[in-house]
């Protein structure tokens, strides 16, 4: 877009308008977005995803996926094998609250 068009435009009634457009970003429930991640407009990140640090998300990420990179891509599905219950040394005296 030409710079002058980004500043102001005139509509059919002669009213001055600022041109601004963006596509929405949709982020599901229980999503963990790591540090320095860029999510581009129009992208949907599904429920339960983990997005790796420094990623640039340019496409939809399906639910329960671990995705990372530039551009961001799905590395693998998140499964029960990823549960913190499998790491008792990390959990110490903590427990996961059941819903």
C-alpha positions as CSV (number, residue, x, y, z in Angstrom):
1,X,0.0,0.0,0.0
2,X,1.2,3.5,-0.8
3,X,2.3,5.6,2.2
4,X,-0.2,8.4,1.6
5,X,-3.0,5.9,1.5
6,X,-2.1,4.6,5.0
7,X,-2.5,8.1,6.4
8,X,-5.9,9.2,5.2
9,X,-8.5,8.5,2.5
10,X,-11.7,10.2,1.4
11,X,-14.9,8.1,1.2
12,X,-17.7,8.6,-1.4
13,X,-19.3,11.2,0.9
14,X,-16.1,13.3,1.1
15,X,-15.5,12.2,4.7
16,X,-11.8,11.7,5.7
17,X,-11.1,8.2,6.9
18,X,-8.0,6.3,8.1
19,X,-7.5,3.1,6.3
20,X,-6.8,0.2,8.7
21,X,-7.4,-3.4,8.3
22,X,-6.4,-6.6,10.0
23,X,-7.5,-10.1,10.2
24,X,-8.4,-11.5,13.6
25,X,-6.2,-13.9,15.5
26,X,-8.0,-16.8,17.3
27,X,-6.2,-18.5,20.3
28,X,-7.8,-21.5,21.9
29,X,-8.1,-22.5,25.5
30,X,-5.1,-23.7,27.5
31,X,-2.5,-22.5,24.9
32,X,1.0,-21.7,26.0
33,X,2.8,-19.2,23.8
34,X,6.5,-19.0,24.6
35,X,8.7,-15.8,24.6
36,X,9.1,-13.7,21.5
37,X,6.5,-15.4,19.3
38,X,4.9,-13.5,16.4
39,X,1.3,-14.5,15.4
40,X,0.2,-13.2,12.0
41,X,-3.3,-12.0,11.3
42,X,-5.9,-14.6,10.3
43,X,-4.2,-17.4,12.2
44,X,-6.0,-19.8,14.5
45,X,-4.1,-21.7,17.3
46,X,-6.1,-24.6,18.5
47,X,-6.9,-25.6,22.1
48,X,-4.0,-27.1,24.2
49,X,-1.2,-26.0,21.9
50,X,2.4,-25.1,22.9
51,X,4.2,-22.6,20.6
52,X,8.0,-22.6,20.9
53,X,10.0,-19.5,21.6
54,X,10.8,-17.2,18.7
55,X,8.3,-18.8,16.4
56,X,6.5,-16.9,13.6
57,X,3.0,-18.4,13.3
58,X,1.9,-17.9,9.7
59,X,-0.6,-20.8,9.4
60,X,-3.3,-22.4,11.6
61,X,-2.0,-24.8,14.2
62,X,-4.3,-27.8,15.0
63,X,-5.4,-28.5,18.6
64,X,-3.1,-30.3,21.0
65,X,0.1,-29.7,18.9
66,X,3.6,-28.6,19.8
67,X,4.7,-26.2,17.0
68,X,7.8,-24.1,16.6
69,X,10.1,-22.5,14.0
70,X,10.3,-19.7,11.4
71,X,7.9,-20.2,9.9
72,X,6.2,-22.1,12.7
73,X,5.2,-25.7,11.9
74,X,3.8,-28.6,13.8
75,X,6.5,-30.7,15.4
76,X,4.3,-33.3,17.0
77,X,1.0,-33.9,18.8
78,X,0.9,-33.4,22.5
79,X,-0.1,-36.7,24.2
80,X,-0.5,-38.2,27.7
81,X,3.2,-39.0,27.5
82,X,3.8,-35.3,28.0
83,X,2.0,-35.2,31.3
84,X,3.8,-33.8,34.3
85,X,2.6,-36.9,36.1
86,X,5.5,-38.7,34.3
87,X,8.0,-36.4,35.9
88,X,7.7,-36.9,39.7
89,X,11.1,-35.3,40.3
90,X,9.8,-32.1,38.8
91,X,6.4,-32.3,40.5
92,X,8.0,-32.8,44.0
93,X,5.1,-32.4,46.5
94,X,2.7,-30.9,44.0
95,X,-0.2,-32.5,42.3
96,X,-2.3,-31.7,39.2
97,X,-5.8,-30.4,40.0
98,X,-8.5,-32.4,38.3
99,X,-11.2,-30.5,36.6
